[in-house]
């Protein structure tokens, strides 16, 4: 790591990496139409993203706070097949 002086803090933005989930009002690729999103049974405006996997192949779920305004670079339209799910 390189030393940083005053005023040179590292900033991390969710939009700096297109693959990270981020809020984008008016997006053409909302999480609602993505095959990796699982709808929340109690609140249809929320859900879970299952596209990420850990090193051992386990699903790493991420909460989607608004399925109509959130998106990421891994968006795929369609339905999740059984083989992709396991």
N, C-alpha and C positions, 0 to 999 in steps of 0.2 A: 504494500500500500504506500502511496506517496503522501507525504505530509501536506496538509492544507492550511493555509493561513486564514485569518479572520475574513468572513464574507465569501469564502470559497467552499461552502458546504456542498456536499453532493446532493443533488435533487433527483428523486426518482419519480417519474411520471408514468401513470398507467398507459398513456397513449404513446410513450416512447418506444414500446415494444408492441408491434401490431398483433402478436399472438396472445397478449394478456387481455383478459376481459376488462372492458372499459365502457363507460357510458357515452353514447353517441346519439343525441336526439335526432330523430328523423332518419335513422339508419335504414339502408335497404336490406341489411342482413341481421334482423333482430334474433335474439336467442330463442324466441317463441317458435321460429320456423326451423331451428337447427335440430338435427337428429340426435345430438349429444345432450340435449336439455331434457331433464325429467321435471314434469310439472309438479308443483306443490299441491297436494290434495285439498288443503284447507284454504289456500289463497292462490288463485290462478294467475295473479300478477307476479308471483315469485316462482322460483324453481331451483334446480341443482344442475350444474354442468359436470358431465362425466368424461370429458375428452382427455383429461390428463391422467397419466399413469406414473407410478413410482418405478424404481429400478427393478423391483421384483414382479412388476406387472399388475399390481393392485390399483384399483381405481382411486383417484384422488379427487374427491368431490369439492366443488366450489359453489357457494351460495350465489344465486342470481337474484338481486334485489328487485329488478324490474325487467321482465322478459321482453318488453316492447322497446326499451331504450338501450339495452346492453348488447354488446357484440364483441367479437374477437376475430383474429386472423385464421382460426381453425373452423370457422363456420361451414357447415355442410347441410344442405337441404335434404330432407328425406326422413325415413324411419330407421331406427336402430335395429339391425338384425340380431338374432340370438347369438351368432358366432362373434360378432363385434362386442357384444355385451359381456361375454365370459372370457 
